[in-house]
Amino acid sequence: MRKLAQNNSIEEDELLRFLNNQHKIKNVIFFNDLKDYIILQPDWLVKCFRCLVNDHQKRTDAISFNACQTLKTTGELSETLIDRLFQKEPTLQFGNRKRHLLRVMEKFDIIVQPLFRDTDNDICQKSHLYYLPCMIKKSLQFNDIKKMFIKENVKVTITPWLVFEFKFLPLAFFNHILFYYVRNYTVCKAETGYPALYLGKAVFYVDRENLSNFIICFSQNAISLQVWNWRDVDEDINKQMLSELCNQIEHIRGTLGQNLSYNIKAKCSLGDFSKRDGRISLTEITNTKHEVYFCEEHQQKHSNEDIEKTWLKHDVRAFNFISNVWYGNISDRYNTKHTGFVDGIKAGDDIMADKGSRLITGK
């Protein structure tokens, strides 16, 4: 393609802009950091994905059978199994394009190579195996996972749940979130030696000190996160994790073109992350005249302080606009229109105003 452009006096910058635009409108598949190949037929990638997830051929040899069972249980995808699965589509010429194809599939959050910690030298390194999270069928209850990592009589601080509550949340969206964490955080290993990646749940180290873990969970229309600390609590970590998850959700929304609205809430540490009962937002905490709130799940009162100082006070979305000071004889309508508040409103946003207010509509 570069040679063709040169023959037609097209500069490389112009060529890259053209290819990126064609990728954006889905005519081709092209990435700036994978310039050696351009996929002219996006359907070709669909065939590749189908090879991995739809294995209709019976596997009679022990190696393939065992590898397929491991894939369906843990999501682990060995090199041997990859080669054999792609034999179903000879037209893909997988052998000649293997490395590039695997990197493209990583780009599309189809496969991933997790980070693991080597217990012998305490060095984090990328796994030599690929994982296919959408194929993980192994399901484990939260309490069973918790017992695996939090032993009895060991002092640990458990944060309240941080909950991103969506109006609608497909599992595929959560998988993109999961890919982000698998790439950027070290995956904890369970007692079995396998990574702590389960259907709708995963456990990671917060940092290299191995003194904090966090679990991220998917439930109906919600993503929930909880941190387990075996050291003094660092509020900066909580702030960073909330901000990071917010940014990643916004990034995926933009990439996929999905306008999924959500609210940030919190829930007591002993609550069931999958239940809506007991979730509370910063607005609800702020409007509470007392230092406690009533937990609907436990049917008892909890302190506001733990939930507010751990998560909700870091919710920058709750205060995303503060206007300049205006003098007293300016009307509310003029103030609303000229402070810039209206410029920050997007389609689908909910707006609360005094009853009968016509400040936004202008009627």
N, C-alpha and C positions, 0 to 999 in steps of 0.2 A: 504493500500500500504506500509506503514511504517512497519507493522508487517510482511508482506511478505518479505520485504527487510532484516529485522532482521533474519528471518528464513533461509535466504540464505547468511548470513554473509556479507551483503552489507551495507556500512556505509551511514549515512544520507546525508553527503555532496555529495557522489557519486550518491545517489538517486536523490537529487535535481538537480544535473548537467544533469542527464539523462532526468528528467521530463522537465526541461527548454529547453533542446535540442528538445525534442519531441513536445513541444509547438511551438518552433521556426519553425519547419518544418510542423506544422499544423496537426500532428497526434492526439494530445490531446489538451485540454485547461487547463492550469495550471498557477497559480500565486503564487509566494513565500509568499505573505501576505494573501493568501486564501488557506492555505494548507489542510484544512479539506476535501475539495472536489477536485476530478479530473474528468473533463468531458472527457470521453473516446470516445464519438462520437460527434465531432463538429457540425454535422448536427442538433443535439438536440437544440443547441443555435439558429440555423436558425428558427426552429419551434417556439421558444419563441418570437423571433423578429416578426415573421409573425403574431402571436397572437395580437401584439400591433398595427401593421400598416394595417392589412387586416381584418377588421371587416365586414364580409359578412352577418352575421346574423342580421336580423332586430331587433332593440331594441324597444320593445313596452312599457316597463315600463319607467316612467318619469325620474327616477334616472339615468338609463343607457343612455337614450336619451340625457338628459341635459349634462351629464358628457362627452359623445362623442362629442357633439357640442363644449363644452369648450376645449376639447383636440384639435380639428381641428382648433379652433380659436387662442388659446393661448399656446398650447403645454402642458397644465397642465394635469397631469395624477394622478387622485385620487386613494387612496388605494382600494376603493370600485370598481372602474372601472378596476383596475389591476386584482383583483380577478375574476371579471366577464368575462373579456376578455380571461383569461387563462382557463376558463371552457371549451373552445372550443377544448382543447387538453388534455383530461383526462390522456393520457399516460405520460404526463410530470410530473405528481404527484406534481403539483406546490405547493400545500398546505404544503407538507413536506420539500420543498427545497426553499421556497419563499425568505428568507433573503439572502441566498447564491446566488441564481439566480439573484436577483436584483443587488447585488454587482458585479457580473460578467458582467452584462449588463452595469453597470457604467464603468467598466474597458474598455469595447469596445466602449465607447462613443455612446451608444444607448440611455440611460437615464441619467439624472443628477439631483442633488438636489442643486439649486442655493443658494447663500448667499443673505440674505435680511437684511436691517437695520430696527430695531424696533424703530419707531418714538417716542415712549413713554420714552424709556431709552437709546436710541442712541447706542444700542448694536447690533453688526452684528451676525447673527446666521443662521444656515443652515435651509432651508425650510423643513417642514415635508412632503411636496409633491414632487413628481418626475415630471420632465418635459421631453418631447420628442421633441427636437427642429426640427427634420426632419418633424414633423407633423404640424408645425406652418404654417397656411395658411394666417393669417392676414397680409396684406401688408399695409404699410403706407409710404407716400412720405417723403423724407428727410426733406423738409421744414416744413411739419406738425409736425414732431418729434421735430425739432429745436424750433418751436414756443411753443411747450409744455413745454420745459425746459428753454428756454431763453425768459424772459418776456421783453416787451418794456420798455424803459427808465431805464433799469438796466445795469450798466456797466459790461461788460464781454469782455475778450480777447479771440478771436477765432484763433487758429493756422491755418496755411496752411494745406492742406491735405497731409498726408503721404500716398504714393501709392506704393504697391507692384504689379508690372505689370508682369504677367506671359505670356508665350507663349500659355499655355493651363492651365485652372484652373477649375476642376470639383467642383460642389457645395458640394460634399461629403468632399472634402479637407477643404473647408471653415468651414463646420460643426465641424470638428475636432479642428480648431482654435477657433471657438465659444465655444466649450466645455471647452477649457483651460481657457478662460476668465470667463465663468460662474462659474467655480470651484474656481478660484483664486481672483476674484474681486466681490464686492457687486453689484448686479444688481439694477439699478434704477427702481423705480416704476412710472408708468404713472399716469395721473390724474384719470384714471378709477380705480386705485388701483391694476391693474395687472402689472406684470413685463414688462419692456420696451424691450421685445423680439419680434421681428417681422421677417417676411420673408426676410432673407438676411441682417438684421440690428439688432443692439442691443446697449443699452446705459448702461454704468457702472460708478461708482464712482472711481476716481483715487486713493483716500485714504480715511481715516476715518474722515478727517476734513470736508468733504462734500462741499468743495469749488472748486472742479474741477471734471468735468465729461469727459468721452470720448465716442465717438460713433465709432463703427466698422461696415463697410458696404461691402457687396459682390456685384460685378458687373461683366460684361463679362470679364473673365480672369484677374481680379484684386481684391485685398483686399485693402480697404482704411480706414484710421483712422484719426480722428480729435479730438483735445482736446479743451474743453471750460473751461476757467479759470475765477473765480470770485475773484481772488487774484493776487498778483504779480506773474509773470511768472517765473517758476523755470526750467532753462535749463536742470538740471540734470534729471528731470522727463521725458523730451522729449528724452534725450539720453537713459534713462532706457527703455522707451516704445519701441523705435526703436530696441534696442538690444534684448529686450524680444521677440518681434514679429519675429525677424530674427532667434533667437534660437529655437523658437517653430516651425517655418516652417521647419528648418533643422531637428528637432527631428521627426516631422511627416513624412518628406520625407524618413528618415532612417527607421522608423517603418513600413511604407507602402511599402517601396522599390520603391518609385516613384521619378524619377529624373526630377522633374519639375523645369525648369530654370526660373529665374525672374530678373527683374531690379528694383532698388529702385529709385523712383521719388517723386517729390512733385508738388503741384498745389496750386494756390492762394486760400485763404480761402473762397471766394465767388463763386468759380468754382463748376461745376457739377462733383462730384467724378466719375460718371459713364462714362464720356466722355474722350477720349484719348487726344483731343485737349487741349493744355495748360499744359500738364504734362511735367516736365523738370527734367533732371538728374544732378548730381553733375558735371559730365564731361562737359555737355552742359553749365552749369553755369560758370565753370572754364574757358572754351574756349571763353566765352563772354568778349569782350574787354571793355565793358561799365558796368556801375553799374545798368543797367536795362536789362530786356529781354522782348521780344515781346510775349504776351499771345495770342495764336491763338483762344482761345475760346471767349475772350472779345475784340479781335482785338485792343489791346492797350498795352502800356508798363507798366510793373510792376517792382518794386525794387527787386534786387537780394538778398538784405540783409535779409529780413524776411524769405524767403524760405531757404536760406543757413544756417543761424544761428539757425533756429528752428529744422530742420531735417537733411539736406544734409551734414552738417559738421560732423555729428555723424555717417555717413555711413562708418563704418570701412572696408566694402568690397571694397571701392574705393581705399584703400591703404593697401592691405593685404600682400604686399611683398616689402621690401626695402633691397637692397643688400648691402654688405660691399663695402667700397671704394677700387677701383682698380687703379693701376698706368697706365700712359698714353700709354705705348707700348703694352698693351694687346688688342688683336683683339676683335671685337664685338661678333664674333661667339664663341670664347673661353669663353668670359665673360658670355654670355647667358647660355652656357652649364654647367658652373662650379659655378655659384652663388647660385644654388638651385632653380632658378625660374621655371625650367622645372618640378621639382618634385612636384610643387604645382598646376600643370595643371591637370584638370580632363576631362574625356570624355564629349563632349558637350560644353566645354568652348569656348567663342569667344575670339580671339586674334587679337589685332591691331598691325601692324608693318609697317615700311617704305615700300613703293612700291618696289617690286622686292626682298624683303628680303628673305634670305634662312637660317635665323638663327635657326629656329625651326625645319624645315624639314631636314636640313643638306644636301640638294641636291646641 
